[in-house]
Structures are given as structure tokens and as C-alpha cells.
Amino acid sequence: MTARAAMLVGPRTYQLAEFPVPEPEPGAVLVRNELSGICGTDKHTYEGYVSQYTGSAKPSSTPFPIIQGHENVGTVAAVGGRVLDFDGEALAVGDRVVVSPNLVCGTCFSCTHDLPYTLCENILDYGNTISAARPPHLFGGWAHYLYALPGSRIFRVPDDLPSEVAVLAEVFAVTIGLDRAKQFGAYPAEGFQMDDTVVVFGTGPLGLCHVAKARMLSAGTIIAVDLSARRLDFARRLGADLLVNRTQASAADLLQLVRDSTHGRGADVVVECAGVPAAVPESLDLLRAGGTYIEVGNFSDLGTVEISPNRHLCSKGIRMIGIPGQEAGAYGPGMRQMARTLHEYPWREFVSHRFPLDRVEEAVTTAIDPGSLKVVIDPWLGAPSG
């Protein structure tokens, strides 16, 4: 029995491949992939931006060939012995699950000092940093099966959460920065408070999830900024109050709108989700004195930009939170919240396009187009069931 996969063998070059379907070793789990989202990181890797974790103890470069796809939902197909999910329940064949993309060592400084597990010095990422040349090869979601190595964090999907929504679990878990901002600050007006004005700069899937999360966490005015009218309209349906299309408004126009909406102060919280370095200085300008800035959009190293340490940082006395990824504890609450709000938010409409494996390049270029929302790979689309 073999599994089909779409491999990225180099920038802008995909190949279809067949691999034997493995029996899981003790502690491993074989997951039959159902849907796999296309992330901004996947798009950047496809375009040739292969440097990641560049500010960490061990910077990495994409180990081609890889099977991309780290936003996955699927069904347990086989289990290597007794394996527990994140809540301590034994996994069984047929369980619908989400697998965290990150596998950590447990022994480095970050792991032993309770830092976020995405800061592990020896981190491995499904769909990102594990080469498909390594047996048993199936280390990404753009394949019929995903091989989850021993030590993987696996989360059971609530029965009432459709798979086309559960595929957002990893993205929604990355909104942990807003939760951290709730806990942040030595002074009462710091961090993220009820009724705060929040700017979400960039409303691709990640930004849209931040809009929804900010509304869930009792934000006041939410201002969504993007280049796409479609995405901005979806942001409105998720709770945004003011929409700014940057193709029609200058940076000065945006700054004035934010100030007019905040009695001249600026936004209390700015979340940068645009995924381009140039967005950083522009979005920093929108923040009030003592405000909180959450940088979550620039995981891949796309280069540097100039900021003013005085004007952007010190004179304003801002707080900054860099988010390198999701946290394990955010998956369960996030999926349960999405399930609870299925009738309040248009979660079921989030997936705008589905593509089979043999149209993977078309899928990625569609995801790059700002007219899309969430583009997913359905590995079994058009294939015999198995």
C-alpha cells in the first residue's frame, strides 16, 4: 500500500511522489489526512524564502525535499501501542485529530525553563523542517497520510466542529498573543483591556482569526486593514468595526482614521499579520503611547526594515510581543470556542478553495492571490478512497 504526496523539491518546483504507508513505531501515530491549510509560511517557502528561526539559537533552512502542510485535520489510521492525546486520553483508530506541527526535544534551555515550546533549540516542524528524504517520509499534510513521530502533541477534534473549521485550529491557536497581552503590563492601562481599540494589520486567514479572537476577548473598536475587499468584508462579519483598504487609503489616511477613532491617542493594541516587513513601521505608527504591539506575521525571513528606536519604541514606551507560533494549550480552547460560535461567526465559509494534490501549485498561487480566504489541500480529492 502506498501514499501519494506533493513534494516541494526546490523553490517553485513540486513533484508528485509515492511512498509506502508505514506501520507506526511505538509512540507514533499514522493519521489519514483530510484537509491541510496553506499557510503564509508555505507560500514564502514556495517563493524561495527558506530561512527560518533566524533569531533563535539554531537558525534553519528548508531541507528540500519537503512535504508541506502543517495546518492539518485527519483521522487516526494506526497507533503504535498506547498513545495519549494532549488531554491524556488514549487515541484509537477512527479518532478525528489535529496534530501540532511542532516536535520538541525536551532537554534544551527553552524546554527545561518553561518557555513557549516553539522556542525549542532543536525544534522540528511537520510540513516545514523535516525532509521528505527521511524515512518514513510522510511528514506533512499535503499527502494521503501524516506520520506523527513519538512525542507529537495530538488534539482530539470536538464532535460538533466540522473538519473545514477544525483545519483552522493551528491558525486560531496562533492568536495566543492576544491572550498574552491580556496578562501583560505592570500598569492598569497596559496590555489588552476590555473595550480597547485593536488594529489588525493584514486580514489573511491569520489576521481574520485575530479579528474573531479580539471580538471574543471583549475588544472595543476593531479596525481591519488589508489590500483585499473580500477579506475586509469577511473581517466585518467576524467582528471588525472599521475597514481600511490600503489600495484606496494612504498610510497617512490610515493613521488619521485611527487617531480620529481614539481621541487622537492611537490604537491600544496593534496586531501585525500582513507577513511583509514593510508593514512593521507603518503599523507601529498606529500604536498609542504605552500600547501593545503583537508581531505574528513575519515568521519567514523576508528581510529587514528601518524603524526609529526613539519614535517607535522608547518615546512611546510601548510593549512588544513576538509570537513564533502557537502554544499547545491553545488548541483545545480554540477549537471549543469555534464550535460554540458556529452560529455567530461564518467559520464554515472560511475555506474558499479546495485543491487535490495534483493541482498543488495552482493551490499555492491561489492562496497568494489576495482574493482568496483559506485555501486547503484535500489529499483524497479525486482519488480512490482508502
VENNORPE-V260274 format. One record per pair of residues at least 6 apart in sequence whose ideal C-beta (glycine too) atoms are under 6 Angstrom apart, sorted by the first residue. I is the first residue (numbers start at 1). J is the second residue. D is the distance in whole Angstrom. If there is no record, write none. Layout:
[[I J D] [I J D]]
This chain:
[[1 21 5] [2 18 4] [2 20 6] [3 19 5] [3 21 5] [3 143 6] [3 144 4] [3 145 5] [4 18 6] [4 144 5] [4 357 6] [5 17 5] [5 67 5] [5 143 3] [6 14 5] [6 16 6] [6 142 4] [6 357 5] [6 360 4] [7 15 5] [7 17 5] [7 65 4] [7 67 6] [7 132 5] [8 14 6] [8 66 5] [8 68 6] [9 15 5] [9 64 6] [9 65 4] [10 64 5] [11 48 4] [14 360 5] [14 361 5] [19 137 4] [19 138 6] [21 145 6] [22 136 4] [24 30 5] [24 78 5] [24 80 4] [25 80 5] [26 80 5] [26 81 5] [27 80 6] [27 150 3] [28 80 4] [28 149 6] [28 150 5] [29 79 5] [29 83 6] [29 148 4] [30 77 5] [30 78 4] [30 145 6] [31 74 4] [31 146 4] [31 148 6] [32 74 5] [32 75 5] [32 77 4] [32 145 6] [33 72 6] [33 74 4] [33 141 5] [33 146 5] [33 379 5] [34 73 5] [34 74 5] [34 163 5] [35 73 5] [35 163 6] [35 167 4] [35 376 5] [35 378 6] [36 69 4] [36 72 5] [36 141 3] [36 142 6] [36 377 5] [37 71 3] [37 167 5] [37 374 6] [37 376 5] [38 367 4] [38 375 5] [39 71 6] [40 275 5] [41 299 5] [41 300 6] [42 68 5] [43 367 6] [43 368 5] [44 300 4] [45 62 6] [46 364 5] [49 300 5] [49 302 6] [50 61 5] [50 62 4] [51 61 6] [51 301 4] [52 60 5] [52 300 6] [53 59 5] [53 60 5] [54 301 5] [57 121 4] [58 121 5] [60 129 6] [63 131 4] [65 132 5] [66 132 6] [67 132 5] [67 139 6] [67 140 3] [67 142 6] [67 143 5] [68 127 5] [68 140 5] [68 142 5] [69 127 4] [69 140 4] [69 141 3] [69 142 4] [70 101 3] [70 126 5] [70 127 4] [70 128 6] [71 170 4] [72 99 6] [72 141 4] [73 98 5] [73 163 5] [73 166 4] [73 167 5] [75 96 5] [76 91 6] [76 93 5] [76 95 5] [76 97 6] [79 91 5] [82 90 6] [83 91 5] [84 90 6] [85 91 6] [85 154 5] [85 156 5] [86 153 5] [86 155 5] [95 156 6] [96 157 4] [97 154 5] [97 156 6] [98 155 5] [98 169 5] [99 148 5] [99 152 6] [99 154 5] [100 153 4] [101 125 5] [101 126 5] [102 118 6] [102 123 6] [102 125 6] [103 124 4] [103 149 6] [103 151 6] [103 152 6] [104 111 6] [104 117 5] [104 120 4] [104 123 6] [105 111 6] [105 120 6] [105 122 4] [108 120 6] [108 121 4] [108 122 6] [110 119 4] [110 120 5] [111 120 5] [116 327 6] [118 324 4] [118 325 4] [124 130 5] [126 139 5] [126 140 6] [127 140 4] [127 141 6] [130 139 4] [136 147 5] [138 145 5] [138 146 6] [138 147 4] [142 377 5] [143 379 6] [144 379 5] [153 328 5] [155 331 4] [157 166 5] [158 335 6] [158 339 5] [160 339 5] [161 335 6] [161 339 4] [164 351 5] [165 338 6] [165 347 5] [167 376 6] [169 331 6] [169 335 5] [170 326 6] [171 205 6] [171 206 6] [171 209 5] [172 209 5] [172 334 4] [173 326 3] [173 330 4] [173 331 5] [173 334 5] [174 326 5] [175 209 5] [175 210 5] [175 213 4] [176 327 5] [176 330 5] [177 294 4] [177 296 6] [177 321 5] [177 323 4] [178 213 5] [178 217 6] [180 321 6] [181 191 5] [181 192 4] [181 292 5] [182 192 5] [184 191 4] [184 319 6] [185 191 4] [191 292 6] [192 269 5] [194 218 4] [195 220 4] [196 219 6] [196 220 6] [196 268 4] [196 269 6] [197 220 6] [197 221 5] [197 262 5] [197 267 5] [197 268 5] [198 214 5] [198 219 5] [198 222 5] [198 269 5] [199 223 5] [199 267 4] [199 270 5] [199 286 5] [200 207 5] [200 210 5] [200 211 5] [200 224 5] [200 271 5] [201 225 5] [201 272 5] [201 274 5] [201 279 6] [201 283 4] [202 273 4] [202 274 3] [202 297 6] [203 224 5] [203 226 4] [203 231 5] [203 235 5] [205 374 5] [206 273 5] [207 273 4] [208 235 6] [208 238 6] [210 271 5] [210 273 6] [211 222 6] [211 224 6] [211 235 5] [211 238 5] [211 239 6] [211 240 5] [212 238 4] [212 345 6] [214 222 5] [215 239 3] [221 241 5] [221 261 6] [222 239 6] [222 240 5] [222 241 5] [223 242 5] [224 232 6] [224 235 4] [224 240 4] [224 243 5] [225 244 5] [226 232 5] [227 246 5] [227 247 5] [227 370 5] [228 370 4] [230 371 6] [232 243 4] [236 243 6] [237 346 5] [238 345 6] [244 254 5] [251 282 5] [255 285 6] [258 267 6] [258 286 5] [265 288 4] [266 286 6] [266 287 5] [266 288 3] [267 286 5] [267 287 6] [268 291 5] [269 292 5] [270 283 5] [270 286 5] [270 287 5] [270 293 5] [271 294 5] [272 279 6] [272 283 5] [272 295 5] [272 297 5] [273 296 6] [273 297 4] [274 297 5] [275 297 4] [277 302 5] [277 303 5] [277 305 4] [278 305 6] [280 305 6] [281 305 6] [281 307 5] [284 312 4] [287 293 6] [287 318 6] [289 316 5] [289 317 6] [290 317 5] [291 318 5] [292 319 5] [293 318 6] [293 320 5] [294 321 5] [295 322 5] [296 323 4] [338 347 6] [350 373 6] [350 374 5] [351 374 5] [351 376 5] [352 372 5] [352 373 4] [353 366 5] [353 372 6] [353 375 4] [354 376 6] [354 378 5] [355 363 4] [355 377 6] [356 381 4] [356 382 5] [357 379 6] [363 375 6] [363 377 6] [366 372 5] [366 375 5] [367 375 4]]
